[in-house]
Amino acid sequence: MHKIQNFSYHTHNNAFNLFDGKNSCEEMISKAEALGFEELGVSNHLIFHPNLEKIDVMFYNNINEAVDVYKRNIDLIRQTASKHKIKVYAGFEVDFFPSASWRKSFEEIIKQLDVDYLIGSTHFIRSSDEKFLLDIYFIRHLKTPLPDNDLKLYLQNYWLNIVEAVKSGYFNFIAHLDYITICNLCTEAEWDEYKWKVIEALAEKKHPFELNTSGYDRIGKPHPDIWMLKELQKRNVPVVISDDAHCTEHLSRHFEKAETLLASLNYQNRWKIEK
């Protein structure tokens, strides 16, 4: 029987009621400790863009407000971790945008934060000029569907966004590559050329990515799709298993299934924080 990964770096909590986790930082760390985790990463969302509408408590368009919240989040993680024996890392799951203006703002934000690691993430579809931004979660709530031509462009930009996140050099690993499939988008073969762009970017940089087990609950399979995982294994791209835990019950969910999958592919290049 193969060894099961006993840590997770992609977890969320409900700090200050400003993030989307269901449990407190204390509850998440305590549960990880009880599970026998050797370490835990806390990665609440960092979602900043000057063009974001404040339709979600986690969305920030004011850099000073964002920095204040993110600093308080890190302080809470450090203070809570000090009460426990388990090693705890403070990080963020960052929604990346490729424009020079966003990069400048992000670099200004991150310089002010004492972080251990960063996860690159794409939850948004967007126009090329980033004036239109829509978290894909809200697609189902649109009163008027997006025009087909616009939607196709926005979906292309979703994949190109991931490519640019890989190339940026900002991140320790990239989250749920095909997250957009939870909305039954980009599942057709015509989108494979864009998925290949992501695979090639990761392979060129040997950039770590995650096998996200939340997909087993959402769509019956992990992120990324198994065919993408096979191609990444052939190219020896480092992988780490993530539970994307938003509550204590999610910690280590489907890790055994993920380990079985990786073993079946002889996927041996595993990534881990080294500090």
C-alpha positions in Angstrom: 0.0 0.0 0.0 1.3 3.5 -0.9 2.0 6.2 1.6 -0.7 8.9 1.9 0.4 12.5 1.7 -0.1 13.9 5.3 -0.1 17.6 4.7 -2.1 20.2 2.7 -1.2 23.6 1.5 -4.6 24.6 -0.1 -6.9 25.3 2.8 -9.3 28.1 3.7 -11.0 29.4 6.9 -13.5 32.0 7.9 -11.1 34.6 9.4 -13.0 37.8 10.4 -16.0 36.5 8.4 -14.1 37.9 5.3 -13.1 34.6 3.7 -15.1 31.7 2.4 -14.1 28.9 4.8 -16.7 27.4 7.1 -14.4 26.9 10.1 -12.1 29.1 12.1 -8.3 29.1 11.8 -8.1 27.4 15.2 -10.5 24.6 14.2 -8.7 23.9 10.9 -5.3 23.7 12.5 -6.6 21.6 15.4 -8.2 19.2 12.9 -5.0 18.9 10.9 -3.1 18.1 14.0 -5.7 15.5 15.0 -5.4 13.9 11.6 -1.6 13.5 12.1 -0.6 16.0 9.5 3.0 16.9 9.7 2.3 20.4 8.4 -0.5 22.7 7.1 -0.7 25.6 4.8 -3.4 28.2 5.2 -4.2 29.9 1.9 -7.2 32.2 2.1 -8.0 34.0 -1.1 -6.1 37.1 -2.3 -8.5 38.6 -4.9 -7.6 42.2 -5.8 -8.2 44.1 -9.0 -9.1 47.8 -9.4 -11.9 46.8 -11.8 -13.6 44.4 -9.5 -17.1 45.2 -8.4 -17.5 44.6 -4.7 -20.1 41.9 -5.1 -18.3 39.5 -2.8 -16.8 40.2 0.6 -13.5 38.7 -0.7 -13.2 41.0 -3.7 -11.0 44.1 -3.2 -10.5 47.1 -5.5 -8.8 49.3 -2.9 -5.2 48.3 -2.3 -5.0 49.8 1.2 -8.1 47.9 2.3 -6.8 44.7 0.8 -3.4 45.0 2.5 -5.0 45.7 5.9 -7.1 42.5 5.7 -4.3 40.3 4.4 -2.0 41.5 7.1 -4.6 40.7 9.8 -5.1 37.3 8.2 -1.4 36.5 8.5 -1.2 37.7 12.0 -4.1 35.5 13.0 -2.5 32.4 11.4 0.8 33.1 13.2 -0.9 33.7 16.5 -3.0 30.5 16.2 -0.1 28.4 15.0 1.9 29.4 18.1 -0.5 27.4 20.3 0.1 24.2 18.3 3.0 21.8 17.7 2.2 21.3 14.0 4.2 23.3 11.5 1.9 25.9 9.9 2.6 28.0 6.8 0.9 31.3 6.0 0.1 31.7 2.3 -2.5 32.9 -0.1 -4.4 31.6 -3.1 -4.0 34.5 -5.5 -6.2 35.2 -8.4 -3.7 36.2 -11.1 -4.3 38.8 -13.9 -1.7 39.4 -16.6 -1.9 43.1 -17.1 1.1 45.3 -16.2 -1.0 47.4 -13.9 -2.3 44.4 -12.0 1.2 43.0 -11.6 2.5 46.3 -10.3 -0.3 46.4 -7.7 0.2 42.8 -6.7 3.9 43.3 -6.3 3.2 46.3 -4.1 0.8 44.2 -2.0 3.0 41.2 -1.6 6.0 43.2 -0.5 4.0 44.2 2.6 3.0 40.7 3.5 5.0 38.1 5.5 4.0 35.1 3.4 5.6 31.6 3.2 4.2 30.6 -0.2 1.7 31.6 -2.9 -0.7 29.6 -5.0 -1.5 30.8 -8.5 -5.2 30.6 -9.3 -7.7 31.5 -12.0 -11.4 31.8 -11.0 -12.3 34.6 -13.4 -13.2 34.9 -17.1 -12.2 38.3 -18.4 -11.9 40.5 -21.4 -8.4 41.1 -22.8 -8.3 44.6 -21.3 -9.5 43.3 -17.9 -12.4 45.8 -17.8 -14.8 42.9 -17.8 -14.1 40.5 -14.9 -16.5 37.7 -13.8 -15.9 35.0 -11.3 -17.2 31.9 -13.0 -19.2 31.0 -9.9 -21.5 33.9 -10.8 -22.1 32.8 -14.4 -25.1 30.9 -13.3 -26.6 34.0 -11.7 -26.4 36.2 -14.8 -29.8 37.6 -15.8 -28.8 37.7 -19.4 -26.4 35.1 -20.9 -23.2 36.3 -22.3 -23.1 36.6 -26.2 -21.5 33.5 -27.6 -18.6 35.4 -29.3 -17.8 37.2 -26.1 -18.0 34.1 -24.0 -15.6 32.2 -26.4 -13.1 35.0 -26.0 -13.4 35.1 -22.3 -12.9 31.4 -22.1 -9.8 31.5 -24.2 -8.5 34.2 -21.8 -9.2 31.9 -18.9 -6.6 29.4 -20.3 -4.2 32.0 -21.4 -4.4 33.5 -17.9 -3.1 30.2 -16.4 -0.3 30.2 -18.9 0.7 33.7 -17.9 0.5 32.8 -14.2 2.9 29.9 -14.8 5.3 32.2 -16.7 5.1 35.0 -14.1 7.3 33.3 -11.5 5.2 34.6 -8.7 3.8 31.2 -7.5 5.0 28.1 -5.7 2.3 26.0 -7.5 -0.7 26.4 -9.7 -4.2 25.5 -8.5 -7.0 23.4 -10.2 -6.0 23.9 -13.8 -9.4 23.1 -15.3 -11.5 24.5 -12.5 -13.8 26.0 -15.1 -15.2 22.6 -15.9 -17.3 22.7 -12.7 -19.6 25.0 -14.7 -19.6 22.5 -17.6 -17.5 24.9 -19.6 -14.5 24.0 -21.9 -15.3 20.3 -21.8 -15.4 19.9 -25.6 -12.4 18.7 -27.6 -12.0 22.2 -29.2 -10.6 23.4 -25.9 -7.8 20.9 -25.9 -5.4 23.2 -27.7 -5.7 25.7 -24.9 -5.2 22.9 -22.3 -2.1 21.9 -24.2 -0.8 25.5 -23.9 -1.1 25.1 -20.1 0.7 21.7 -20.2 3.5 23.1 -22.3 4.0 26.1 -20.1 4.2 24.0 -16.9 6.5 21.6 -18.7 8.9 24.3 -19.9 9.2 25.8 -16.4 8.9 22.5 -14.6 6.5 24.5 -12.6 4.6 22.6 -9.7 0.8 22.3 -9.9 -1.8 20.6 -7.8 -3.9 17.5 -8.1 -7.0 19.0 -6.5 -9.3 16.4 -5.0 -12.3 18.7 -4.6 -13.1 17.8 -8.2 -14.1 14.3 -7.0 -17.0 15.9 -5.2 -17.9 18.5 -7.8 -17.6 16.7 -11.1 -16.6 13.1 -10.2 -12.9 13.4 -11.1 -10.0 15.5 -9.9 -8.5 18.7 -11.3 -6.8 18.5 -13.8 -8.5 15.9 -16.0 -6.6 12.6 -16.0 -5.4 12.9 -19.6 -3.7 16.2 -18.6 -2.2 14.6 -15.6 -0.8 11.8 -17.7 0.9 14.3 -20.1 2.3 16.3 -17.1 3.7 13.1 -15.7 5.4 12.3 -19.0 7.1 15.7 -18.8 8.1 15.2 -15.2 6.3 18.2 -13.9 6.1 18.4 -10.0 2.7 17.7 -8.5 1.3 18.2 -5.0 -2.1 16.8 -3.8 -4.5 19.5 -2.5 -7.8 19.0 -0.8 -8.9 22.7 -1.3 -10.4 22.4 2.2 -13.1 24.9 3.1 -14.0 23.1 6.3 -12.5 20.6 8.7 -14.3 17.7 7.0 -12.5 18.5 3.7 -9.0 18.0 5.2 -7.3 15.1 3.4 -10.5 14.3 1.4 -9.9 11.7 -1.3 -6.2 11.7 -0.7 -6.1 7.9 -0.8 -7.9 8.0 -4.2 -5.4 10.6 -5.4 -2.5 8.6 -4.3 -3.8 5.5 -6.1 -4.2 7.5 -9.2 -0.7 8.9 -9.0 0.7 5.5 -8.3 -1.1 4.1 -11.4 0.7 6.7 -13.5 4.0 6.1 -11.7 4.0 9.8 -10.9 7.0 10.2 -8.6 7.9 13.9 -8.9 6.2 15.3 -5.9 6.5 18.9 -4.7 6.7 20.0 -1.0 7.6 23.3 0.7 11.2 23.1 1.8 11.9 25.6 4.6 
